[in-house]
Amino acid sequence: MESARSIAYKILLDAMKRSTFSNIALDRELSKSELSGADKALCSVIVLGVTERALTLDAIIDSLASRPEDVDVDARVLLRMGIYQIEYLDRIPDHAAVNETVSLAPRRIRGFVNAVLRSFLRAREKGGTDTLFPSRESDPLGYLSLKYSFPIDVCRQFCDIYGMERTEAIFEIFNRAPKMTLRINTLKISRDDYAKLLDGQGIAYALSERLEDAILLDSVSFASLPGADGGYFFIQDEASQICVEALGAEEGELVIDTCSCPGSKSFGTAIRMKNCGEIRSFDLHKSKLSLIETGAERLGIDIIKVAERDGRKPDESLFGKADRVLCDVPCSGLGVIAKKPEIRYKSLEDFSRLPEIQYGILSASANYVKVGGYLVYSTCTVLPSENIENVKRFLAEHEEFEALDFEVGGKRSEDGMLSLAPDLDGCDGFFVAKMKRKE
């Protein structure tokens, strides 16, 4: 049987060679493995930790290798794994991290991997890894980049928005294992009754203080939770649940979710509506719509109808008919880095076209809203160009809409807009704006 570390090595090597997403590969490999719960947890920690700390780990490797340019992919992945375990996993003895990593190495690089890891141990004993990073005072962006493993342009962008102190606090949170948040399916069970099921299995949890149907857990396997197959819950961050509550759908209404996959906001909206009314869930990617259909079936929801549609090309037959429209647009994802660590390595240039696409989707989606109806725009990013600037432009160019303030879970919007931040709000970085078509 493959070990936790060998599976981690395979996933990380494949991700590096093919630029695949490690979290997706991790879910796939763990679902078919025979690892124990503890070993699955170790595999997950190594894969996600190495991915999020790659820039830092590479800086350490390059400082220790005599010819960094000659370190091949296999050796680099193994060295990342070994150094990560030594530096960031307190429960693993150094000798075990070294020996287990070396045992995975192909014979041609085994001696090299062993030598670099032992050099790292000696360097730690002398002065620690902080001596490898640029000075926080003289080179703050370089310090942030290598200390927290973020590209320089991302560090600069965050500092422009938040300043140095808050950026460092946010990066620290991004590099922690995120909580798993459940949205309890109250069509089938109450939160209190579900909590009793968790108690019965000895699973630690916390009841959300701001959302009455949310439960927070440390990282656990989805399949190991009671009622997973029975549709008692689905995974949805508190920020995303706040967005659904801001939308505020009621029983019997027509709701349109214009960029709906993978479906959590459609699901939460249907539950809030007590499965009474109609939800049209559109998405550009036809292949992903089955995620909504199977999810709705598991949850016992039958008011969702899915269809393939480009958000910039709305269905004219629905113009002026929707009570509420949710426009959760494709975005840079810079608020959910803790859950999708590869996002941090994307160039900001990759996101430069997004604001115009988002604005096109928002403007097109507005056509669905009936007089007196509501339009919610949301993203899981922190960039003003994708958030407040798009909303201000929309309101300036669509006088038939007005900003509408709302309050959810003790958080109140300003001018109809609410920004959530990981360091202040303990959830994903998120943006929600609510508007109303004037009567």
N, C-alpha and C positions, 0 to 999 in steps of 0.2 A: 504493500500500500504506500502511496506517495505521502511524504511528510508535509507538514504545514509550510516549512521553508522551501521545499522543492516546488510546491504548487505556486508559492509566492514568486519564486525565481522564474518559473515559466510564464506567469502572467506579466511580470515586469519586463522580461526580455521581449515578449511579444509586443507589449505596449511601446517599447522603445524602438523596435525595428519597424513596426507598422503604424505608429502614431495612433493606436487604438485607445479607447477610454478604459482605464484600469478598473473603475468601479463596476462597469458592465461586465467585463471579463471575470472579475472577482465573483460577482453574483452567479454567473454561469458555472464557473469551476466549483464553487462551494456547494452548489445545488446537486452536483453529481458526485461529490467526493464522499468518502467514508470517514472523514475526520471527526473526532470528538468535538463537543462544543468548545472546549478550551482551545483545541488546535485550530478550529475555524476562526476563533477570535484572534489568535496569534497571527494566522495567515492574513486576516483582514488588516490588523494593525501594521504589519510589515508592508503590505502592498500600498495602503493609503498613506502611511507615514513616509515611505521612500518617495512616493510620487509627490507629495506636498513639499518635501525637503530637498528635492533634486538639485537645485542650484547650490544650496548650502553644502550638500554632500559632495558635489562635483568640485567645489572650491577646495574642500579638504583633501580630496583625492589628488587634485592637481598640485597642491602644495607639498604632497608627500611623494608623488611619483617623480622619478628623475627625468622621464620623458613623457609628460602628460599626453602629448599628441599620439603616442603609440599605445595607449590604453584602449583595447578593443571593447566592443559592446558587451561581450560576456563578462569580461573582467570588471567593467564599470558597474554593471548591474549588481554583481556579487559584492563589490566593494561598497556600493551604496547600501546594500542590505546589511553588511557586517557593521559598518560605521554607524548606521542608524540604530541598530540594536545596542551597540556599546554606548552611544551618546544619549539616546532618548528613551530607552526601555530599562528602567531601574531594576526590574525583577529578573532580568536575564544576566547571569554572571558573565563577565568579560570573556573568560576562557571558553564558555559554551558558545557565545556569539562567534568567536573566532573559529573554533573547531568545526562547528556546524556549517559555517559559511565555506570554509576551505573544503569540506567534504563534498560540497556541491560543485566545486570547480572542475572543469575539464583538466586532464593531466597536464596539458601544455601550459596552463596559467596558474596551476595550484601553488607553486612556490612563490610566484609574484604576489598573488592575493594574500598569502600568509605573511609575506614580508611587509606589505603595505599596512595590513591591519595591526601588526605588532609595532610598526613605526607609529601608528596612530595612538596606540596605548601609551607608548613612551612620551609622545607629545602631550597627551592629556596629563600625565603625571607631572610634567615640567611646568605647564602654565595654563592648561585648559584651551578650549576651542575659541574662546572670545579673542584670543590674541591673533587669530587668523582673519578676523573681520576688520574692515576699515573703521576708523574712529567715528563715533557718533557725532562728535562735535565738528570735526573738520570735513567729514564726508558723510552727511546724514543719509543721503539717498543710497550711497554704496553700502553703508551700514545696514539699512533696512533691507536692501536687496539680498545680501548674503546672510544676514542674521535670520531672516524670516522666509527666504527663498521666493522672492518676487522680482520680476524684471524691473529694471530701472524706470521705464516709462510708466509702469503701473504704480510704482512707489511715488513718482512725481505727481501722478494724477490724484492719488489718494491724499497726498499732502496738500495739494491745491484745494481740495474739498474740505478736509478735516484738520489740517495742521499736523505737525510732527507727533505730538503727544498722543492724539486720538488715533492717528494712523497706526502707531506702534501697538496701541491697545487692541485695535481691530485685527491687525495681523496676528497678534498673539492668540486671539479667539479663533481666527480662521485655521490656525494650526493645532487646535484641540479637536479631540473626537467629538463630533456633534451629538446632541441628544436626538433620539428618535421620538417624534411626536405623532400620536394617534388621534384621529378624529373618530370618535365613537359613533357607530351607526345606530342612531336612536330609533330608526324604523324597526330594529330588532332587539335592542337592549339599551338600558340606561347606563350612564357612566358609572353610577354607584354600583350597579349589579356587575358591570364588567370589572370594576376594581376588585370586587370580591373574588372573581375568577383569578385575577392576578395574585391576590393574597393566597388563594388556595394552592397555587403553584410556586409560591415563595419568590415571585418576581418583584423586584423593587421598582417603585414608580412614584411619580408626584402628580397630583391633580393640578392642572393649569389654574392659576389664580385669575386669569383674565378671560378665559373662554370656558363656558360651562360644559362643553362636550369634548374637551381635549385632555389627554393624558401624556405625560412626558416620561420617557424611559432612557436608561443608559443603553448603549448599543447591544441589541439582542437579535437573534435570528427571527425574521418575520414568521417563518413556519413554526417556530417553537411557541408562539403566543397562542393562548386559548382563543378559539373562535376564528382563526385565520381563514380556514376554508369555509366557515359558515357565514362570512361577511359581517362580522361584528364590528369591524373597524377598517379604516384604510390609513395609509401614512400621509400626513399633511402637516407641514410646519405651521406653527402658530401664526406667522406672518401671512401665509396663504389663507388660513382660516379667517383672519381678520379681514382680508379682502372679500371673502364670501359674505361675511356679516355686514360689511360696508355696502355691498350690493343690495342686501336686505330683501331678497325675493320672498314673496308670500304665496300661500296656497292659491291655486287656480290661475296663476299668471303665465304669460308667455315670456320666456327668458331665452336670449340668444347668447351663446358663448362662442365668440368668433375665432379664437385660436385655442382650442380646448384641450388638445392632447398634452399629457397622458390622461387627463380627465378629473383630477381631484377637485377642482373648483366646480365642475358640473355635478359631481357626486355630492359635494357639500351643499350645493344649491338645491338639489333634488331632495335631500334629507330635510333641509330647512323648510321646504315647501310641503313636507309630509307626503312626498310622492304624489302630489295632486297638482296638475297643471301640465305644462309642456316646456321642455327644454330642447332647443336646437343646438347641437354641438358640432361646430364646423372645424375643419383643419385642412391645411394645405396638403398634408402628407396622408394619402389614403391608407398607406400601410400601417399607420399608427392608430387608425380609428377602431381597429379590433380591440385595442387596449381598453377603450371606453366601453365597448359592447360587453366584453367579458367581465370587466370590473363592475358594471351596472348589474349584470346578471348575478354576480357573486353577492352583491349588496342588496339584492331584491328591489332594484329600482327599474321601473318600466316607463318612465315619462321622458326619457332621453332618446332623441332621434339624431343619428349622426349622418354627416354628409361631407364629402370632399369639397373644399372651396377655398380659393385664394381670398384672404381677408380684404384685399384691395379691390375685389370684384364681387360686391354683395349681390344677394338674391333680391331682385327688384320686386318679386311677388310679396316680400315680407316688409317692404318699406312702410314705416309709420305704424307698425302693428305690435311691436314688442313693448312690454311693460318695463323690462330692464334688459340692458345689454352689457355684457362683460367683454372688455377688450384687453386681454392679458397677452400683450404682444411679445414676439420674439425679441430677446434682448441680449446684452453682453454677458449677463449672469454674474456680474461682479459682486453680487450680494450673497451668492450661495457657494462661494469658493470652498467653504468647509466641507461641503458635501460633494463637490465636483472639483477636486484639486487641480486638474489639468487646465481649467479655465484661466488660472493665474498666468500661464505661460503663453497665452495668446497675445499677439501684438494688438495694441489699441487701434492700429490701422485696420485690423480685421473688422473692427466695429464701426468704422467711420460712416458706412452707408446705412447703418441701422436707424438713426433718427428719422431719416426721410421715409424709410419703409414703414416705420411705426406710425408716423404721422399719416401716411396714406391709409393704413389700416384703420386708424382712429376715425379719420374723416369719412371713410366709406361705411364703417360700422354705425356711425351716427344716424345714417339714413333709416336704420331699423327702428329707432326710438319713436314711440308715439308721443303726441302732445301730453305733457305732464309726466312722461316716463323718465327713466334714469339711465345714465351712461357711466360706467366705471372703467377707468383706464388704469392698468397696473403693469409693473415690471418687477423683476428680481435683481435689479441693479442699483447702483448708487450714483451713476453719472447724471448730472443735471441735464445734459443734452438729450438724454433718453427719457427724462422725467419731467421736471417742472417746465423746462423750455418748450417741450412738445405741448403740454397742457395750456400754457400761456398763449402759445401761437394758435392753438385750436380755438380757445375762447375769443381771441381777437378776431378770428376769421369766421366764426360761427356765432353770430349774435343771438341766434335762437336758443342757445344754451347758456346756462349760468352755473357757476360753481356752487356746490352745496356742501356745507360743513356736516360732519358726522362724528360720532364718538363710539368707539368699540373698545371694550376691555380697559377702560381708563385712559385710552389714547384718543386725543381729540385732534382733528384736522385743523389746518389753518388755510383759509381761502380754498376750502374743498380738497386740500392736498395733505397727505400724511406720509412722512418718511420714517421708516423703521431701521435701526442700526444695531448690529450684533453686540456692540459694547454697552449700549444703553438699554436695549430692549430684550436682550437674551434670545433673539430669534434671527432668522435670515435677514440680510439687508433687503429692503422691499420698499416699494412706492405704490401708493393708492391715491387716485383722484376720483372724486364723485361729482357728476354734473347732472343737471335736470333740463329737459326741454321745456321752455317757457310755455305757459298756458295762455 
